[in-house]
């Protein structure tokens, strides 16, 4: 399709015109990056995917003289040819020249070279930079004495530095920084419009002097004459909180709506509410406020208050406004007062949801039904209560066996509290600084497999808090899991009994431990073409119970300590998930992921519990293999039970993503990795991780896929193809024998189709 659409790209280019083929930017110095100049291009070529003008190709497939389908549809999803425009090129040069001058290259030159051949034009922009002008001296001219004192006190934080190259962006950053600093000290009427810079570039030696000017406050008097004077410092007089404000009723009712509200004075704040029952506790709102009566106006505290209130996830709108207090009429001088109004509009408090899922696990089709209920304000304190009832069914087929099924039923309930719930510890300051939450969770899951039946009961207690815009911490000091296998097929039991690893993985076990996760995600940075995601997990289990058993002199049963007749697990597990996404343009990007994880049993456990082990293959891992069918290492499971797990996981992925048309996106991916056991397992030869040979066990797969952006969810279909299989060997056992294309033609088993929801990473 790409080949077809890339042909005859000048089909609809008029005679005497040419298609803009490419813009080339050449800069002779490192002071200005090519990427910094790209936004100033007034004309850009048609978008490309893998070097082909895909959207232009779709447009060219249509007949522009016909308006019926598919011609109008092809033109709508396609892209018209970009005809080279000399005027746009001239404006681009002017913009680039202006930009390099703003970076201190006042005498920088931008020239162009235009090359046209076969109705296609390439434009070369050559940027010639000399040595930049630097800042020799910075002086201040500030009319208001109070602001002058603050400026000199804060001068160490000024971003304009003597000796550095002149840069307009630095001047603008200083205006923004200084505006916030002054407004945070009560100067409500101050804005960066009062800040200006005068630059003198005539002093010689490629240097400039900068005069930092802050003029006085200006306003109109009663006679509409402009008067100027010092800025006033504003103090907050009263804070009025509308906890159940309804914008529609306020607009329709006007003054009558406001008069219908009741006012309650509580802990120094005025709560103005309707006569209905209060939906939110006043103390919850107060713990989210960084504002209080008697304090000076502070723009940062205002923004923090708005952000914290929104983070409660019970308000649809949070608007904070200020107006002059009535007392200002009688006040003279530089100290005035403000009234603060906080309007809070609630979300719908309860929701019900039914989820239908289609699944394809290891080639076995199935489905699931989830019934979900949520209450966002259960006890009127922004407590999020959620309960989910789930049921799933899928077919299960294996060579030489009859068709059977996998059934799963479960109930999960959780309660999230918007506070750091620690007994006997005051956490108000911690709440304001880190916006924490406490989560209680309990679940029960019943799984009916063809070879065994398993039940899993889970209870956990944990905390979540932010430390900055992009960092999050999750601590679960208590995680309790109770795993029971009440029924197991005798043949399957005999099969796993041959492997000490698998036999102990299916034991009844009690898991009591804790975990910690750190997450960094800067995806929300505005205008960023790339973002990083990092998640580090660490968990351990059984240490406190093991210590207690030893101190109490407990007796072992079958070489293990037991609690209420149930053995408990002891293990340590940690993993790292690192992702990087780079956006080329509006239609294409590339995403990378690296993953490493290791889980080690010790003490009371011979193996890590099955639920905590790693697996490979499937929709979110190496997609050329079915889920749980790859590894561990170079071990080949003749039973084909597709249930292989390991203690160590190593994986790397790369995926090129591009938009096609309508709701369809495409992707081409490359996956590599495997899992291994930590200990030697004689029943699974080749499964153990060894530093001197683990790279020989790396499986590699590639493939292509489609994503369907349905707005509320992204459905995904990926077709994976094996490239390197660690199980392959030829007679000579050469390294190349692992590569499938060196071992004859591809077979059906070398391809896998996986279904998924959302992006794989």
N, C-alpha and C positions, 0 to 999 in steps of 0.2 A: 504493500500500500504506500509506503514511503517512497519507493522507487517511482511508482506511477505518478504520485502527486508532485514529485520533484522535477518531472519532465515538462518541457515547454513552459517555463515559468514566465516567459514574456508574451504569452498568448494574448492577453488583453492590454498590453502596453501600446498606446497610440503611436502611429508613425511620427517620427521626429522627436519622440520622447525616449526615456530610458528608465529601467528599473533600478532603484537604489539597491545595490548589491551588498555593500558593507561600508561601515565607517571605521577608519583606522586612526588611532590617536598615538602620536609619538611625542614623548617629553624628554628633554635632554638633561634634566636634573631630577634628583630624588625628592625635592621639596614639595612637589605636587604629584599626586598619584593619578594614574589614568582613570581609575574608578571614580575619582572625585569629579572628573570632567564629563563623565557619561551623562549625568542628569541634565547637562546643558545642551545636549544634542537636540535640535529642534525637529529633526526628522530621523527616524530609525527604520531599518529594513524590516521586511516581513519576518515574523517570528519563525524560528527553526526548531525542529526536533531531530536530533541526531544529524544535524547539518542540512536537513531537507526542509524546504518551505512547505510544511504540511498544510497549514491553513490556506495559504495561497493556492496550493494544489487543489484543495477542495473547491475553492472559488472557481478555478479554471476548469474544473470538471463540469461546471454548469454551462448552459447556453444563456448568455446575458440578454438575448432577444426573447426569451421565454420566461413567463412568470409562474407557470404551473409547477407542481411538485414533479421531480425532485430538485428542479433548477433553483427555485426560490429558497428551498431549504438549504441547498449547498452554499448559496451565497450568504445566507444568514449565519451559518456555522463557520463559514470560511472567512477569508480576509482579502480585501481588495489589494491589487498590486500597489506598492508604494512607489510613486513616480518621483524621480529625482527633481528637487526644487532648488535652483540656485539661490533664491532669496532666503530659503531656510538655512542654506549653508552659510550665507553672509551673516545672518542673525546668530548662528551658532558660534562663528568666530568672534563676534562682538561679545557674546555672553562669556565665552572662555577667556577672552582678554580681560573682561571685567573681573572674572573670578580670580585669575592669577594676580591681578593688581590688588585684590582684597587680601591676598596672602603675603603682601609685601614686595611682590615683583612688579613695581610700578612701571618699569620699562620692558616688561615681558612682551614678546611678539607671538602672534598666532598667524601662521600662513597656511594655505591650502594647496593641494594638488588634486586635480580631478582626472580620473582615468576612465574612459568609456570604451567598451568593446562588446560587440554582439548584443547591443541594446541593454547592457548592464553597466552601471556606474559605481566605481569605488571612489570614496572621498578620503583623502589623507589630510588630517589636521596635524600640523607640526608646531609644537609649542617650544619656543626658544626662551629660556630663562637665564637671567644673569644673577649675580649675588643679591639676595633679598635685602631690603631695608630693615634695619633693626631699631629697637626702641632705645634712645639715649637717655631720655629723662621723662618722668611722669610728675606732673604738678596738679594740685587740686584747687578748685575755685568753687566753694560751697557757701551759699548765701545764708542758710539756716545754721545758727551756731550749735543747736542741739544735734542736728544731723552731722555737722562737721566733727563734733566730739566722737560720735559713734563711728564715723568713717575712719578717723585716725586710730581709734581703739581697735578697729577691725582690719586695718590696712595690711596686716600680715596675711590675711586670707584673700587679698586681691589677686586675681588671676592674671593681671597685666604685669609682666616682669621686665625690668630693665635689662637690656642686652639680648632679649629674645626677638625673633623676627616679628615684624608688624603683621597682625592678623585681625581682620574685621570680625571673624567668628569669636575670637577671644574677647573683643570689646563687647560684643552682644552678650556673651556668657557672663561677663562682669556686670552688665546692666541687670540681667535677670537675677544674678546672685545678690547684688547689693539691694535691689528692690525687695526681695524676700527678707533680707536681714533687717532692713528698716521697718518693714511692715510687721515683722515679728516683735518689734519694740513699741508697738502701739500706734504707729503712724498710719492710720486707716486710709487717709486721703492721699497717700504717696503712691506713685506708680513710676515705671521706668521711663515714661514720657518726660519726666523732669530731669532725666540724666542725658547728657550729651558729651561728645568728645570732639575736641578741635585738634587736628593733626597738622603739624608743620614739617613738611618734607624738604624745606629749602636750606636746612642748616649744613648740608654737605656731608661728605664721607659716608653716603648711603645710610643715613640715620634720620630718625624722626623724633620730634618732641610731641608729647601728648598732654593736653590739658583736660583734666577730668572735671566737668562742670555739672553742678546740681543747683538748679534755680529754685526760687522760692515758690510757695504755693500761690496759685492764682484762682480767683473766683469773681463772679459778678455781684455787685452790691445791689441795693434796692433800686438804684437808678440805672441799672444795666451797664455800669462802668466797671472795667476790669481793675481789680485791686490785687495786690500781692502782699505776702507776709509769711511769717514762719508757719510751719506745719503744726497742727494740733496733735496732742497725744490723747488717744481715746481709751477710756476705761469702760468695761462692760458693766452696765447698770443692772439689768434684769435679763434672765434667760427664760424664754417662753417655749415650752415643749408641747407639740401637738402629736401625741402618740398614736392617734387613729385618724389622721387627717385624710379627707376624701377630696381630691382636687375637683372632681366633677361636681360634687355638691357645693363646694366653695364657689365655683364659677357660676353655677346656676342660682344659688341662694344669695351670693354676695354678702352684704352686711348682716342680713337676717341669719345666715348660716353661722357666722361668728358669734352672734348674740345668743344663739341656741346652745352654745358650749358652756360647760362648767369649768371653773378655775379652782385648782387645789394647790396650795403652797406646801411643798414637801422638800425638806432638807436644803433649803435655799434656792429652789427652782420652782417655777410656775408650770404646772401641768394643766393643759387646756384640753378637755375631752368632751365627748358626747355623753349623754346620760346612760349609754349602754354600759354593760359590764366591761371593766378594763381588760383588754386582751393581753397586755404585757405588763409585767411587774415593773414598778418605777425604779427599783434598785438595779434591775438589769440595764435599764437605759443609762442610769447615772454612772455605772461602772465603765460604760463605753465613752463617756464624755471627758474631753481634755480641756473643757471650758468651764469657768465658774465666775459668778458675779464678783466684782471687785478687782478682777485681774485685767491687765491691759490687753488690748486687741492683739491677737496673734494668728497670722494666716496659717502657719504650720499646724497649730493646735486645731484650727477649724478643719483642715484637710484630714488630720488624723481622726477627728471625731466622726466625720462623714464616712471614712473608710472603715472604721471599727463598727459603726452601726450597720453598714451594708454587709459586713462579714458575718453578722448574726443570721443572715439568710432568711429573715422573716419580713424584711421591708423591700417593697418594690421600688420606692423612691425615697431618697433622703436629701432634702433641700435645707441648706443653712443660709440664712440671710441676716443682714444687719440694717438697722435704721437709727437715725438720730433720736436719742431719748428726749422726752418732753422738757427735761431739766436744762437742755442746751440753750433754750430761749433766754434763761436767766443767768447762764454761765458766761463769764468773760475770760479772756486769756487763752492759754494754749492747752487747757485741759477740758475735754468734752466727754460726753458719755454716749454709749451705744446700747440699744436693746437688741438682743440676739433671738432670732426666731428659728426653731428647728421643727420642720414639718416632716412627719414620718407617715408614709403610706404603706399599709400592710399588704402582704401577699395573701393569696388564698391559703388558709391554715391547714387544710387537709387535702389529700389527693389519693386517688385509686388508679391503679394501672394494671393492665393485663399484657403480658409479654408472650409472644409466640416465637419460638426459635426453631430454625431448621439446622440440623447438624449432619456432619459427614466425618466420622472419626475412623481413620484407617480403612476407608472405603465402605463403612457400614452406615447407611442412612438412618436418620432418626429425627426426633423432635422433642421439644420441651415446652411446658406451659408454666409461667410464673404469675402468681397473683401477689401484687405489692400494694401495701397500704402505708402511707406516711402522714405524720402529723408534725408540722414544723414548730408548734408552740404548745406542747402537751400540757405543761404545768405553768403556762403563762410566763416562762422564762427562756424562750427560744430553744427549748429542748427538742431536738429532732428525734422522733420515735419512728422507727421503720420496722416493718415485719414483712417477710416474704415466704410464701408457701409455694414450693416448686415440685414439679413432677417431670420426669424425663423418660423417654423410651427410645431405644435404637436396636436395630437388627445386629446380629453378631454371626458372622460366617467365618469358618476356618476350613482349610482343606481336610477332607476326610471326616468331617463332623456334620451333624444335622444343623439346620438353621435354628438358632436360639436367639435370646434377646438379653439386653442390659436394661435394667430398670432402676430408677433412682427417685427417691422421695425425700423431701426435707423441709425443715422449718428453720428460718433464721430471723432473729429479732435483735435490734440494737437501739441504744439510746445515747445520743450525743449531747453533752452539756457544754454550754459556752463559758467554761471556767476551768481553772486548774484545781481539781478536787483533791486536796491534801488535808487530812485531819490535823487540827490544831495549828495550822499555818495560814497566816493572812496572805492572800495572793493578789490583792487589788493592784499593786504596782506592777506585778508580773503580768497580769491580764492586760493592763494598759500598754505595756511595752511589747509583749510578744503575742497577744491575741490567741491564747491557748484554748483548747477544748479537751474534754474528757469523754471517752467512749466506753460504754459497756456493751458487750456482745455475747449472745448465746445462740447456739445452733445445734440441730440434730439432723443427721443425714443417714438414710438407709439405702444401701446399694446391693442390688441383687445381680450378681455376675453369673455367667454360665458355669464357672468352676467354684465359686465361693460366694458367701454373703457376708457383708461387712457393715458395721454401724460405727458412726463417728459422732461423738458429742464434744462440743467445743464451748468454752467459756473464756472470755478475756477481758482485761481491764487495761486501758492505756491512755496516753496523752499525746496531743499533737499541738505544736506551736511553731510560729514563724520567727525567723531571726534575719530580718532584712526582706527586701522585695522578692528575692528569688530563692531563698533558702527555707527549708521546712524540716522539722525534726519530729519523728514519731517514736515514742517509747511505750512499749507494752511490758510493764514489770511483771504482770501475771498473765500467762497463757496456759490454759489447761485443756488438754485433749485426752479423750478416753476412746481408744480404738479397740473394737472387739470383732473377732471373726467367728460368729456362732456356728457357721456351717461351711464346710469345704469338701469338695469332691475328692474321693479317695485317690483317683488316678492323678489328679492335679497335685494332691498333697505328696504323693510319691515322687512326682516330677520335681517339685521344689525342694524336697528333702535331700536330693542329690547335691544341692548347692547350699552350703551353710549360709551364704549371703542371702539367698532368696527365702530360705526356710525361716530365718529369724526376722526377715522383713515382714512376714505375714503373721507374726506373733501378736497375741493380745498385748496391748501396751498402754501405759499411762504416761503422758508427756506433760510435765509441769516445768515451765521455764519462762524466759523473757526474751524480748528482742528490741533492737534499736535500728532505725532507718534514718538516713540523711538524704535529702533530695535537693538538688540544685536544678533550676529550670528557668532560663532567661528568655523563653519563647515570647514573652509579652512585651519585649522591648520594642517601642515604636520605630518604624522605618528600618528595622534590622533585616538584612538579607539572610542572616544565619542565626542559629541558636544552638545551645548546648543543653543536654539533659544528663544528669548524673544521679544515680541511685546507689547507695551503699547500704547493705543490710548485714546485720550480725545478730545471731541468736544462739542461745544455749539453753539446755534443759537438764534437770535432774541433779544439779549441784547441791541445792539446799537439802533435798530429800536424802541424797547420798551421804552428805555430811551428818545429818541427823541420825541416820541408820548406824553409821560408824560410831558416833558418840554414844548412842544408846546401846551399842553392842548387839544389834539385830542379827538374826540368823538368816542365812541364805537358803533359798529353795531352788534346786537346779542351777546352782552357782550364781544366782541373782537375788538381790533384795526385792521384796515385794511389799506393796501397800494394799491391805484388804484383799489379799490373794491375787493381786495384779502386779506384774513386773513394771517397773518404770524405766523410761529411757534416759540415757545420758549421752549427749552429743554436743558438738559445737559446729556451727554452720555460718559461713559468710559468703557473700557474693557481691559483685560489682557490675553495674549495667551503665555503659557510657554511650551516648548517642550524639551525633552531630548532623545538623540539617543545613544545607546550603541552597539558597534560592537563586537560580540563574536569572529568571525573569518571571513574568506573571503566569507562564504556562509550564514551567519545568523546574525541577529541583532534584537534588540528590541527597539521600540520607544514608548515614553510616551507623553501625552499631557494633560494639564489642562487649562480650559478656564473659565473665569468669566467676565460677563458684566452686566451693569445696565444703563438704560436710564430713566430719570425722566422729566416729563413735568411740566411747571410752567408758571405763568404769563398769556400770551395770549393763551396758549394751554391747553386744557383739557386732551389730550392724545398726545403721541409721534407720529409723522407722520408714516404712514404705512411703508415707505421705510427705516426708521431708527429703526424699531423694530426687535427683534430677532425671529428666528424660529428654530425648531429642526427637526431631521430626514434627510434622504437623504445620498448622497454619501460621504459627508465630515463630518458628525456629528454622530448621533446614527443610524447605518445602518440597524438595525432591524425594523425601522419604515420608511415609505415613507416620502418624504420631506413635511414639514409643517403639518404633521399629528399627531405629539406628543404634548401633553399639550394644553394649559398652565395648570400646576399643575395636578390635578386629574379630570379636566373638560372633559366631554365626549360630543363631538359635534355630535348630531344626524343627522345633515344635510350632514356630510361627504364631506364638501367642500374642505378639505385639504388646508386650508389657515389660520391656527392658528398661531398667533404671540404673543409676550409678551415683557415685559419691563426688565426682569431679566433672565439671562441665566447662568447655571452652568453645566459644563461638564468635564468628565475625560475619557481618552482613553488609551488603551495599545494595541500594535500590535507587534506580533512576526513575523519577515519576514525572509524568507529563499529561496535560489535559488534551483530550481528543475533541469531542464535540458533545453537545447536549449535556447529559449528566455523566458521561463516560470519561473516565481517566484511564491511562495506561501505565504500565510499569515493566521494567526489565530488572531482574535482580540476580545477585550472586551470593550464595550462602556457603559457609564452611564451618566445620567444627565436629565435635563428637562428645561422648560421655565416657567415663572410665570408672572402674572400681578402685578404691584406695588400697585394699588388701588383695592379696592373691587368692583367687577363687578357683580351685582345681576343676570345678564343674563348669567353669566358663573360661576356657583357655583364651588368652589374648585380651582379656578384659581389664587387666591391671594397668594403671598409669605408670609409665617409665620414662624418665627424662630423656634417655638416649634413643627412644624410638616412638614417642607419642606422636610426632609429626607424621609418621607413616600411617597412623590411624585416622588422619584428618579426612573426612568426607566432604566433597564439594558438589554443590548442585547449582543449577542456574534455571532460568525460566522467565516467563512473562505472565502478566496478569491484567485484569481489568477491575476498576473500582467504580461503583455506581453511587454517586453522591445524591442521596435522597433527602438532603438537607438535615433531617433529624437523625440520620444514621448513614454510615458508609458501608455498603455491602461489597464483598471482595471475592473474586475468583482468581486463584493462582494455579498455573500449570507448571509444575516443576520437572526438570530433567536432570538425571544424575550425570555428573561428569567424572567424578572420582569416587570409587567405592572401595573402602579398605578391605572388603571381603574378597575382592577379585585377585586371582593368581593364575599365572600361566605355568607352563612346564619349566621355564627357566627362572621363575620367581623374580623377575626383574622389577625395578621400581616402576617402570612404565606400565606394568601389568595392571596396576590399580585404575588406570584411565580407561574408561569404558570404550571410547572411540578407537583405542588401540587393540581392542579385543573383539573386533567384528561388529556386525550391525546391531543397532539398538533394538530392544525388545519392549513389549508392552509393560513389563515390570519395571522398566527404567524411567517410567513417567508416572507422575502422581498429580491428581487434581485435588486441591484443598479449597474449602469454603471458609470465609471468616467475616468478622464484623470489625470495622475500623481498620486503620493501617496496622501492619504487623509490628511496627516499632516507630 
